[in-house]
Amino acid sequence: FLPALAVYALRSEREPLPRWAILIAGLGTGVTLAFKPFFAVPVALCIAFSAIRSRSWRCLFAPENFIAAMLVTAVSLGTYALYPEYFTVTYPLVRDTYLSWSMPATAIFLNNATLIFAVAMVSVLLMRQKDSPDPLLPVMVVASLGFAVSFFLQRRGWAYHSYPMVALALLAMGYT
């Protein structure tokens, strides 16, 4: 997903993009969403950020978004066609097990990952530049906030669910 963040940052500035960057961003986003649908939140927030900052609705229909959508569709249809038992046997089992178990809100909001995320975000706010920062910093912040929303929505509190939120928050803090 990191190449897509760079593309979203450049799109927000209306910078021209080479085709290879668009392709890599679309493929990376597609693979990310094919395996972790919860990550649609940070993707949508980054796309919306690019459109708002560039003042162009065309960012919503950028080629990398279509590449990602086609890849997610291909993986979904391929799974349905080649492995139909996933939808009849595996998915119901996983759904019932996964959705029936969640941690209490205190365990989700009051843990080490959330603390690190909060400290990093506050640090970014306190250290941010007075003038308009280059687009990479706000894209990292928006993506980290999106990953935080995904982490909180999943209500599992597992460390690997918090990793993207924390990693991008720390990258933003270091970048600032």
SETIZA-752662 format. One record per atom (N, C-alpha, C): atom name; residue in three letters; x, y, z; residue number from 1. Coordinates in steps of 0.1 Angstrom, whole numbers, always signed. Layout:
BEGIN
{"CA" "ala" {X Y Z} NUM}
...
# end
This chain:
BEGIN
{"N" "phe" {+8 -12 +0} 1}
{"CA" "phe" {+0 +0 +0} 1}
{"C" "phe" {+9 +13 +0} 1}
{"N" "leu" {+21 +12 +4} 2}
{"CA" "leu" {+30 +24 +5} 2}
{"C" "leu" {+32 +30 -9} 2}
{"N" "pro" {+33 +23 -20} 3}
{"CA" "pro" {+34 +30 -33} 3}
{"C" "pro" {+21 +38 -36} 3}
{"N" "ala" {+10 +33 -32} 4}
{"CA" "ala" {-2 +40 -34} 4}
{"C" "ala" {-3 +53 -26} 4}
{"N" "leu" {+3 +53 -14} 5}
{"CA" "leu" {+4 +66 -7} 5}
{"C" "leu" {+11 +77 -14} 5}
{"N" "ala" {+22 +72 -20} 6}
{"CA" "ala" {+30 +82 -28} 6}
{"C" "ala" {+22 +87 -40} 6}
{"N" "val" {+15 +79 -46} 7}
{"CA" "val" {+7 +83 -58} 7}
{"C" "val" {-4 +92 -53} 7}
{"N" "tyr" {-11 +89 -42} 8}
{"CA" "tyr" {-21 +98 -37} 8}
{"C" "tyr" {-16 +111 -33} 8}
{"N" "ala" {-4 +112 -28} 9}
{"CA" "ala" {+3 +125 -24} 9}
{"C" "ala" {+5 +133 -37} 9}
{"N" "leu" {+11 +126 -47} 10}
{"CA" "leu" {+13 +133 -60} 10}
{"C" "leu" {+0 +138 -67} 10}
{"N" "arg" {-10 +129 -66} 11}
{"CA" "arg" {-23 +133 -72} 11}
{"C" "arg" {-29 +145 -65} 11}
{"N" "ser" {-27 +146 -52} 12}
{"CA" "ser" {-32 +157 -45} 12}
{"C" "ser" {-26 +170 -49} 12}
{"N" "glu" {-14 +170 -55} 13}
{"CA" "glu" {-7 +181 -60} 13}
{"C" "glu" {-8 +183 -75} 13}
{"N" "arg" {-16 +174 -81} 14}
{"CA" "arg" {-18 +174 -96} 14}
{"C" "arg" {-5 +172 -103} 14}
{"N" "glu" {+4 +164 -97} 15}
{"CA" "glu" {+16 +161 -104} 15}
{"C" "glu" {+14 +150 -114} 15}
{"N" "pro" {+22 +151 -125} 16}
{"CA" "pro" {+21 +140 -135} 16}
{"C" "pro" {+27 +127 -129} 16}
{"N" "leu" {+21 +116 -133} 17}
{"CA" "leu" {+26 +103 -128} 17}
{"C" "leu" {+30 +94 -139} 17}
{"N" "pro" {+42 +87 -137} 18}
{"CA" "pro" {+45 +77 -148} 18}
{"C" "pro" {+36 +65 -147} 18}
{"N" "arg" {+34 +59 -158} 19}
{"CA" "arg" {+25 +47 -159} 19}
{"C" "arg" {+29 +36 -149} 19}
{"N" "trp" {+42 +34 -148} 20}
{"CA" "trp" {+46 +23 -139} 20}
{"C" "trp" {+42 +26 -124} 20}
{"N" "ala" {+42 +39 -120} 21}
{"CA" "ala" {+38 +42 -107} 21}
{"C" "ala" {+23 +40 -105} 21}
{"N" "ile" {+15 +43 -115} 22}
{"CA" "ile" {+1 +41 -114} 22}
{"C" "ile" {-2 +26 -113} 22}
{"N" "leu" {+5 +18 -122} 23}
{"CA" "leu" {+3 +4 -122} 23}
{"C" "leu" {+7 -3 -108} 23}
{"N" "ile" {+18 +1 -103} 24}
{"CA" "ile" {+22 -5 -90} 24}
{"C" "ile" {+13 +0 -79} 24}
{"N" "ala" {+9 +12 -79} 25}
{"CA" "ala" {-1 +17 -69} 25}
{"C" "ala" {-14 +9 -70} 25}
{"N" "gly" {-19 +8 -82} 26}
{"CA" "gly" {-32 +0 -83} 26}
{"C" "gly" {-31 -14 -79} 26}
{"N" "leu" {-20 -21 -83} 27}
{"CA" "leu" {-18 -35 -80} 27}
{"C" "leu" {-16 -36 -65} 27}
{"N" "gly" {-8 -28 -59} 28}
{"CA" "gly" {-6 -28 -44} 28}
{"C" "gly" {-19 -26 -36} 28}
{"N" "thr" {-27 -16 -41} 29}
{"CA" "thr" {-39 -14 -34} 29}
{"C" "thr" {-49 -25 -36} 29}
{"N" "gly" {-49 -31 -48} 30}
{"CA" "gly" {-58 -42 -51} 30}
{"C" "gly" {-55 -54 -43} 30}
{"N" "val" {-42 -57 -42} 31}
{"CA" "val" {-38 -69 -33} 31}
{"C" "val" {-41 -66 -19} 31}
{"N" "thr" {-39 -54 -14} 32}
{"CA" "thr" {-42 -51 +0} 32}
{"C" "thr" {-57 -53 +3} 32}
{"N" "leu" {-65 -48 -6} 33}
{"CA" "leu" {-80 -49 -4} 33}
{"C" "leu" {-85 -63 -6} 33}
{"N" "ala" {-78 -71 -15} 34}
{"CA" "ala" {-83 -84 -17} 34}
{"C" "ala" {-81 -93 -5} 34}
{"N" "phe" {-71 -90 +3} 35}
{"CA" "phe" {-68 -98 +15} 35}
{"C" "phe" {-73 -92 +28} 35}
{"N" "lys" {-75 -79 +28} 36}
{"CA" "lys" {-79 -72 +40} 36}
{"C" "lys" {-90 -62 +36} 36}
{"N" "pro" {-103 -66 +35} 37}
{"CA" "pro" {-113 -56 +31} 37}
{"C" "pro" {-115 -45 +41} 37}
{"N" "phe" {-111 -47 +53} 38}
{"CA" "phe" {-112 -36 +63} 38}
{"C" "phe" {-104 -24 +59} 38}
{"N" "phe" {-94 -27 +51} 39}
{"CA" "phe" {-85 -16 +47} 39}
{"C" "phe" {-91 -7 +37} 39}
{"N" "ala" {-103 -9 +33} 40}
{"CA" "ala" {-110 +0 +24} 40}
{"C" "ala" {-112 +14 +30} 40}
{"N" "val" {-112 +15 +43} 41}
{"CA" "val" {-114 +28 +50} 41}
{"C" "val" {-102 +37 +47} 41}
{"N" "pro" {-89 +32 +50} 42}
{"CA" "pro" {-78 +41 +47} 42}
{"C" "pro" {-77 +44 +32} 42}
{"N" "val" {-80 +35 +23} 43}
{"CA" "val" {-80 +37 +9} 43}
{"C" "val" {-89 +48 +5} 43}
{"N" "ala" {-102 +47 +10} 44}
{"CA" "ala" {-112 +57 +7} 44}
{"C" "ala" {-108 +70 +12} 44}
{"N" "leu" {-103 +71 +24} 45}
{"CA" "leu" {-99 +84 +30} 45}
{"C" "leu" {-88 +90 +22} 45}
{"N" "cys" {-78 +82 +17} 46}
{"CA" "cys" {-67 +88 +9} 46}
{"C" "cys" {-72 +93 -4} 46}
{"N" "ile" {-81 +85 -10} 47}
{"CA" "ile" {-86 +90 -23} 47}
{"C" "ile" {-94 +103 -21} 47}
{"N" "ala" {-102 +103 -11} 48}
{"CA" "ala" {-110 +115 -8} 48}
{"C" "ala" {-101 +127 -5} 48}
{"N" "phe" {-90 +125 +2} 49}
{"CA" "phe" {-80 +135 +5} 49}
{"C" "phe" {-74 +141 -7} 49}
{"N" "ser" {-70 +132 -16} 50}
{"CA" "ser" {-64 +136 -29} 50}
{"C" "ser" {-74 +145 -37} 50}
{"N" "ala" {-86 +140 -37} 51}
{"CA" "ala" {-96 +148 -45} 51}
{"C" "ala" {-99 +162 -39} 51}
{"N" "ile" {-100 +162 -25} 52}
{"CA" "ile" {-102 +175 -18} 52}
{"C" "ile" {-90 +184 -20} 52}
{"N" "arg" {-78 +179 -17} 53}
{"CA" "arg" {-66 +188 -18} 53}
{"C" "arg" {-64 +193 -32} 53}
{"N" "ser" {-66 +184 -42} 54}
{"CA" "ser" {-63 +188 -56} 54}
{"C" "ser" {-75 +197 -62} 54}
{"N" "arg" {-86 +197 -54} 55}
{"CA" "arg" {-98 +203 -59} 55}
{"C" "arg" {-103 +198 -72} 55}
{"N" "ser" {-102 +185 -73} 56}
{"CA" "ser" {-106 +178 -86} 56}
{"C" "ser" {-113 +165 -83} 56}
{"N" "trp" {-125 +163 -87} 57}
{"CA" "trp" {-132 +151 -85} 57}
{"C" "trp" {-126 +140 -94} 57}
{"N" "arg" {-117 +143 -103} 58}
{"CA" "arg" {-111 +133 -112} 58}
{"C" "arg" {-102 +123 -104} 58}
{"N" "cys" {-97 +127 -93} 59}
{"CA" "cys" {-89 +118 -85} 59}
{"C" "cys" {-97 +106 -80} 59}
{"N" "leu" {-110 +108 -79} 60}
{"CA" "leu" {-119 +96 -76} 60}
{"C" "leu" {-119 +86 -86} 60}
{"N" "phe" {-117 +90 -99} 61}
{"CA" "phe" {-117 +80 -110} 61}
{"C" "phe" {-103 +78 -116} 61}
{"N" "ala" {-93 +79 -108} 62}
{"CA" "ala" {-79 +78 -113} 62}
{"C" "ala" {-77 +63 -117} 62}
{"N" "pro" {-68 +61 -126} 63}
{"CA" "pro" {-65 +48 -131} 63}
{"C" "pro" {-61 +37 -121} 63}
{"N" "glu" {-54 +42 -111} 64}
{"CA" "glu" {-49 +32 -100} 64}
{"C" "glu" {-61 +27 -92} 64}
{"N" "asn" {-72 +35 -91} 65}
{"CA" "asn" {-84 +31 -84} 65}
{"C" "asn" {-91 +20 -92} 65}
{"N" "phe" {-91 +22 -105} 66}
{"CA" "phe" {-98 +12 -114} 66}
{"C" "phe" {-89 -1 -114} 66}
{"N" "ile" {-76 +0 -114} 67}
{"CA" "ile" {-68 -12 -114} 67}
{"C" "ile" {-70 -20 -101} 67}
{"N" "ala" {-71 -13 -90} 68}
{"CA" "ala" {-74 -19 -77} 68}
{"C" "ala" {-87 -26 -77} 68}
{"N" "ala" {-97 -19 -82} 69}
{"CA" "ala" {-111 -25 -83} 69}
{"C" "ala" {-111 -37 -92} 69}
{"N" "met" {-104 -36 -103} 70}
{"CA" "met" {-104 -48 -112} 70}
{"C" "met" {-97 -60 -105} 70}
{"N" "leu" {-87 -57 -98} 71}
{"CA" "leu" {-79 -68 -92} 71}
{"C" "leu" {-88 -74 -80} 71}
{"N" "val" {-94 -66 -73} 72}
{"CA" "val" {-103 -71 -62} 72}
{"C" "val" {-114 -80 -68} 72}
{"N" "thr" {-120 -74 -79} 73}
{"CA" "thr" {-131 -82 -85} 73}
{"C" "thr" {-126 -95 -91} 73}
{"N" "ala" {-114 -95 -97} 74}
{"CA" "ala" {-109 -107 -103} 74}
{"C" "ala" {-106 -117 -92} 74}
{"N" "val" {-100 -113 -81} 75}
{"CA" "val" {-98 -123 -70} 75}
{"C" "val" {-111 -128 -65} 75}
{"N" "ser" {-121 -120 -63} 76}
{"CA" "ser" {-133 -124 -57} 76}
{"C" "ser" {-140 -134 -67} 76}
{"N" "leu" {-141 -130 -80} 77}
{"CA" "leu" {-147 -139 -89} 77}
{"C" "leu" {-139 -152 -91} 77}
{"N" "gly" {-126 -151 -91} 78}
{"CA" "gly" {-118 -163 -92} 78}
{"C" "gly" {-120 -172 -80} 78}
{"N" "thr" {-121 -167 -68} 79}
{"CA" "thr" {-123 -175 -57} 79}
{"C" "thr" {-137 -181 -58} 79}
{"N" "tyr" {-147 -174 -62} 80}
{"CA" "tyr" {-160 -180 -64} 80}
{"C" "tyr" {-161 -191 -74} 80}
{"N" "ala" {-154 -189 -85} 81}
{"CA" "ala" {-154 -199 -96} 81}
{"C" "ala" {-145 -211 -93} 81}
{"N" "leu" {-133 -209 -87} 82}
{"CA" "leu" {-124 -220 -85} 82}
{"C" "leu" {-125 -226 -71} 82}
{"N" "tyr" {-130 -219 -62} 83}
{"CA" "tyr" {-131 -224 -48} 83}
{"C" "tyr" {-145 -221 -42} 83}
{"N" "pro" {-156 -226 -48} 84}
{"CA" "pro" {-169 -223 -43} 84}
{"C" "pro" {-171 -227 -29} 84}
{"N" "glu" {-164 -237 -24} 85}
{"CA" "glu" {-166 -242 -10} 85}
{"C" "glu" {-161 -231 +0} 85}
{"N" "tyr" {-154 -222 -5} 86}
{"CA" "tyr" {-150 -211 +4} 86}
{"C" "tyr" {-162 -203 +9} 86}
{"N" "phe" {-172 -201 +0} 87}
{"CA" "phe" {-184 -193 +4} 87}
{"C" "phe" {-194 -202 +11} 87}
{"N" "thr" {-194 -215 +9} 88}
{"CA" "thr" {-204 -224 +15} 88}
{"C" "thr" {-199 -230 +28} 88}
{"N" "val" {-186 -232 +29} 89}
{"CA" "val" {-180 -239 +41} 89}
{"C" "val" {-171 -230 +49} 89}
{"N" "thr" {-161 -225 +43} 90}
{"CA" "thr" {-151 -218 +51} 90}
{"C" "thr" {-156 -204 +56} 90}
{"N" "tyr" {-162 -196 +46} 91}
{"CA" "tyr" {-166 -183 +50} 91}
{"C" "tyr" {-176 -183 +62} 91}
{"N" "pro" {-187 -192 +61} 92}
{"CA" "pro" {-196 -192 +73} 92}
{"C" "pro" {-189 -195 +86} 92}
{"N" "leu" {-180 -205 +85} 93}
{"CA" "leu" {-173 -208 +98} 93}
{"C" "leu" {-164 -197 +103} 93}
{"N" "val" {-157 -191 +94} 94}
{"CA" "val" {-149 -179 +98} 94}
{"C" "val" {-157 -168 +103} 94}
{"N" "arg" {-168 -165 +95} 95}
{"CA" "arg" {-177 -154 +99} 95}
{"C" "arg" {-183 -156 +113} 95}
{"N" "asp" {-188 -168 +116} 96}
{"CA" "asp" {-194 -170 +128} 96}
{"C" "asp" {-184 -170 +140} 96}
{"N" "thr" {-172 -175 +137} 97}
{"CA" "thr" {-162 -175 +148} 97}
{"C" "thr" {-157 -161 +150} 97}
{"N" "tyr" {-153 -154 +139} 98}
{"CA" "tyr" {-147 -141 +139} 98}
{"C" "tyr" {-157 -130 +145} 98}
{"N" "leu" {-169 -130 +140} 99}
{"CA" "leu" {-178 -120 +144} 99}
{"C" "leu" {-184 -122 +158} 99}
{"N" "ser" {-183 -134 +163} 100}
{"CA" "ser" {-189 -137 +176} 100}
{"C" "ser" {-180 -133 +187} 100}
{"N" "trp" {-167 -130 +184} 101}
{"CA" "trp" {-158 -127 +194} 101}
{"C" "trp" {-152 -113 +192} 101}
{"N" "ser" {-153 -105 +202} 102}
{"CA" "ser" {-146 -92 +202} 102}
{"C" "ser" {-142 -88 +216} 102}
{"N" "met" {-132 -79 +217} 103}
{"CA" "met" {-128 -75 +230} 103}
{"C" "met" {-136 -63 +235} 103}
{"N" "pro" {-136 -61 +248} 104}
{"CA" "pro" {-143 -49 +253} 104}
{"C" "pro" {-136 -36 +248} 104}
{"N" "ala" {-144 -26 +248} 105}
{"CA" "ala" {-139 -13 +242} 105}
{"C" "ala" {-127 -8 +250} 105}
{"N" "thr" {-126 -11 +263} 106}
{"CA" "thr" {-114 -6 +270} 106}
{"C" "thr" {-101 -13 +265} 106}
{"N" "ala" {-102 -26 +261} 107}
{"CA" "ala" {-91 -33 +256} 107}
{"C" "ala" {-87 -28 +242} 107}
{"N" "ile" {-96 -23 +235} 108}
{"CA" "ile" {-94 -18 +222} 108}
{"C" "ile" {-88 -4 +222} 108}
{"N" "phe" {-94 +5 +230} 109}
{"CA" "phe" {-89 +19 +230} 109}
{"C" "phe" {-78 +22 +240} 109}
{"N" "leu" {-76 +13 +250} 110}
{"CA" "leu" {-66 +15 +260} 110}
{"C" "leu" {-56 +4 +260} 110}
{"N" "asn" {-47 +4 +249} 111}
{"CA" "asn" {-37 -6 +248} 111}
{"C" "asn" {-24 +1 +243} 111}
{"N" "asn" {-13 -6 +242} 112}
{"CA" "asn" {+0 +0 +238} 112}
{"C" "asn" {-1 +6 +224} 112}
{"N" "ala" {-7 -1 +215} 113}
{"CA" "ala" {-8 +4 +201} 113}
{"C" "ala" {-16 +17 +200} 113}
{"N" "thr" {-27 +18 +207} 114}
{"CA" "thr" {-34 +30 +207} 114}
{"C" "thr" {-27 +41 +213} 114}
{"N" "leu" {-19 +38 +224} 115}
{"CA" "leu" {-11 +49 +231} 115}
{"C" "leu" {+0 +54 +221} 115}
{"N" "ile" {+7 +45 +215} 116}
{"CA" "ile" {+17 +49 +205} 116}
{"C" "ile" {+11 +57 +194} 116}
{"N" "phe" {+0 +52 +189} 117}
{"CA" "phe" {-7 +60 +178} 117}
{"C" "phe" {-10 +74 +183} 117}
{"N" "ala" {-16 +75 +194} 118}
{"CA" "ala" {-20 +88 +200} 118}
{"C" "ala" {-8 +97 +202} 118}
{"N" "val" {+2 +92 +208} 119}
{"CA" "val" {+14 +100 +210} 119}
{"C" "val" {+20 +105 +197} 119}
{"N" "ala" {+21 +96 +187} 120}
{"CA" "ala" {+26 +100 +174} 120}
{"C" "ala" {+18 +110 +167} 120}
{"N" "met" {+5 +109 +168} 121}
{"CA" "met" {-4 +119 +161} 121}
{"C" "met" {-4 +132 +168} 121}
{"N" "val" {-3 +132 +181} 122}
{"CA" "val" {-2 +145 +189} 122}
{"C" "val" {+12 +151 +185} 122}
{"N" "ser" {+22 +143 +184} 123}
{"CA" "ser" {+35 +149 +181} 123}
{"C" "ser" {+35 +155 +167} 123}
{"N" "val" {+29 +148 +157} 124}
{"CA" "val" {+27 +154 +144} 124}
{"C" "val" {+20 +167 +144} 124}
{"N" "leu" {+9 +168 +152} 125}
{"CA" "leu" {+2 +181 +153} 125}
{"C" "leu" {+10 +192 +159} 125}
{"N" "leu" {+18 +188 +170} 126}
{"CA" "leu" {+26 +198 +177} 126}
{"C" "leu" {+38 +203 +169} 126}
{"N" "met" {+44 +194 +161} 127}
{"CA" "met" {+56 +197 +153} 127}
{"C" "met" {+53 +201 +139} 127}
{"N" "arg" {+41 +201 +135} 128}
{"CA" "arg" {+38 +203 +120} 128}
{"C" "arg" {+43 +217 +116} 128}
{"N" "gln" {+45 +218 +103} 129}
{"CA" "gln" {+51 +230 +98} 129}
{"C" "gln" {+40 +241 +98} 129}
{"N" "lys" {+44 +253 +99} 130}
{"CA" "lys" {+35 +265 +99} 130}
{"C" "lys" {+28 +266 +85} 130}
{"N" "asp" {+36 +265 +75} 131}
{"CA" "asp" {+31 +266 +61} 131}
{"C" "asp" {+25 +253 +57} 131}
{"N" "ser" {+20 +252 +45} 132}
{"CA" "ser" {+14 +240 +40} 132}
{"C" "ser" {+24 +229 +38} 132}
{"N" "pro" {+23 +218 +45} 133}
{"CA" "pro" {+33 +208 +43} 133}
{"C" "pro" {+32 +201 +30} 133}
{"N" "asp" {+43 +195 +26} 134}
{"CA" "asp" {+43 +187 +13} 134}
{"C" "asp" {+32 +176 +15} 134}
{"N" "pro" {+27 +171 +4} 135}
{"CA" "pro" {+15 +163 +5} 135}
{"C" "pro" {+17 +149 +12} 135}
{"N" "leu" {+30 +145 +13} 136}
{"CA" "leu" {+32 +132 +18} 136}
{"C" "leu" {+28 +131 +33} 136}
{"N" "leu" {+31 +141 +41} 137}
{"CA" "leu" {+27 +141 +55} 137}
{"C" "leu" {+12 +139 +57} 137}
{"N" "pro" {+4 +148 +51} 138}
{"CA" "pro" {-10 +146 +54} 138}
{"C" "pro" {-16 +133 +48} 138}
{"N" "val" {-10 +128 +38} 139}
{"CA" "val" {-15 +115 +33} 139}
{"C" "val" {-11 +104 +43} 139}
{"N" "met" {+1 +104 +49} 140}
{"CA" "met" {+4 +94 +59} 140}
{"C" "met" {-5 +95 +71} 140}
{"N" "val" {-8 +108 +75} 141}
{"CA" "val" {-17 +110 +87} 141}
{"C" "val" {-31 +105 +83} 141}
{"N" "val" {-36 +108 +72} 142}
{"CA" "val" {-50 +104 +68} 142}
{"C" "val" {-50 +88 +67} 142}
{"N" "ala" {-40 +82 +61} 143}
{"CA" "ala" {-40 +67 +60} 143}
{"C" "ala" {-39 +61 +74} 143}
{"N" "ser" {-31 +67 +83} 144}
{"CA" "ser" {-29 +62 +97} 144}
{"C" "ser" {-43 +63 +104} 144}
{"N" "leu" {-50 +74 +102} 145}
{"CA" "leu" {-63 +76 +108} 145}
{"C" "leu" {-73 +65 +103} 145}
{"N" "gly" {-72 +63 +90} 146}
{"CA" "gly" {-80 +53 +83} 146}
{"C" "gly" {-77 +39 +89} 146}
{"N" "phe" {-65 +35 +91} 147}
{"CA" "phe" {-61 +23 +96} 147}
{"C" "phe" {-66 +22 +111} 147}
{"N" "ala" {-66 +33 +118} 148}
{"CA" "ala" {-71 +33 +132} 148}
{"C" "ala" {-86 +30 +132} 148}
{"N" "val" {-93 +36 +123} 149}
{"CA" "val" {-107 +33 +122} 149}
{"C" "val" {-109 +18 +119} 149}
{"N" "ser" {-102 +13 +110} 150}
{"CA" "ser" {-103 -2 +107} 150}
{"C" "ser" {-99 -10 +119} 150}
{"N" "phe" {-89 -6 +127} 151}
{"CA" "phe" {-85 -13 +139} 151}
{"C" "phe" {-96 -13 +149} 151}
{"N" "phe" {-102 -1 +151} 152}
{"CA" "phe" {-113 +0 +161} 152}
{"C" "phe" {-125 -8 +157} 152}
{"N" "leu" {-128 -7 +144} 153}
{"CA" "leu" {-140 -14 +139} 153}
{"C" "leu" {-139 -29 +140} 153}
{"N" "gln" {-127 -35 +139} 154}
{"CA" "gln" {-125 -49 +140} 154}
{"C" "gln" {-127 -54 +154} 154}
{"N" "arg" {-125 -46 +164} 155}
{"CA" "arg" {-127 -49 +178} 155}
{"C" "arg" {-120 -62 +183} 155}
{"N" "arg" {-108 -64 +177} 156}
{"CA" "arg" {-101 -76 +182} 156}
{"C" "arg" {-90 -73 +191} 156}
{"N" "gly" {-83 -61 +189} 157}
{"CA" "gly" {-72 -57 +197} 157}
{"C" "gly" {-59 -65 +194} 157}
{"N" "trp" {-59 -73 +183} 158}
{"CA" "trp" {-47 -81 +180} 158}
{"C" "trp" {-36 -71 +175} 158}
{"N" "ala" {-24 -74 +179} 159}
{"CA" "ala" {-12 -66 +176} 159}
{"C" "ala" {-11 -64 +160} 159}
{"N" "tyr" {-13 -75 +153} 160}
{"CA" "tyr" {-10 -73 +138} 160}
{"C" "tyr" {-21 -65 +132} 160}
{"N" "his" {-33 -63 +138} 161}
{"CA" "his" {-43 -55 +133} 161}
{"C" "his" {-39 -40 +135} 161}
{"N" "ser" {-32 -37 +145} 162}
{"CA" "ser" {-28 -23 +148} 162}
{"C" "ser" {-15 -19 +141} 162}
{"N" "tyr" {-8 -28 +135} 163}
{"CA" "tyr" {+5 -25 +129} 163}
{"C" "tyr" {+4 -14 +118} 163}
{"N" "pro" {-5 -14 +109} 164}
{"CA" "pro" {-5 -3 +99} 164}
{"C" "pro" {-8 +10 +105} 164}
{"N" "met" {-17 +11 +114} 165}
{"CA" "met" {-20 +23 +121} 165}
{"C" "met" {-8 +29 +128} 165}
{"N" "val" {-1 +21 +136} 166}
{"CA" "val" {+11 +25 +143} 166}
{"C" "val" {+23 +28 +134} 166}
{"N" "ala" {+25 +19 +124} 167}
{"CA" "ala" {+37 +22 +115} 167}
{"C" "ala" {+35 +35 +108} 167}
{"N" "leu" {+24 +38 +102} 168}
{"CA" "leu" {+22 +50 +95} 168}
{"C" "leu" {+22 +62 +104} 168}
{"N" "ala" {+17 +61 +116} 169}
{"CA" "ala" {+18 +72 +126} 169}
{"C" "ala" {+32 +75 +130} 169}
{"N" "leu" {+40 +65 +132} 170}
{"CA" "leu" {+54 +67 +135} 170}
{"C" "leu" {+62 +72 +123} 170}
{"N" "leu" {+59 +68 +111} 171}
{"CA" "leu" {+65 +73 +99} 171}
{"C" "leu" {+62 +88 +97} 171}
{"N" "ala" {+49 +92 +100} 172}
{"CA" "ala" {+45 +106 +99} 172}
{"C" "ala" {+53 +114 +110} 172}
{"N" "met" {+54 +108 +122} 173}
{"CA" "met" {+61 +115 +133} 173}
{"C" "met" {+76 +117 +129} 173}
{"N" "gly" {+82 +107 +124} 174}
{"CA" "gly" {+96 +108 +120} 174}
{"C" "gly" {+98 +118 +108} 174}
{"N" "tyr" {+88 +118 +99} 175}
{"CA" "tyr" {+89 +127 +87} 175}
{"C" "tyr" {+87 +141 +92} 175}
{"N" "thr" {+79 +143 +101} 176}
{"CA" "thr" {+77 +157 +106} 176}
{"C" "thr" {+89 +162 +113} 176}
# end
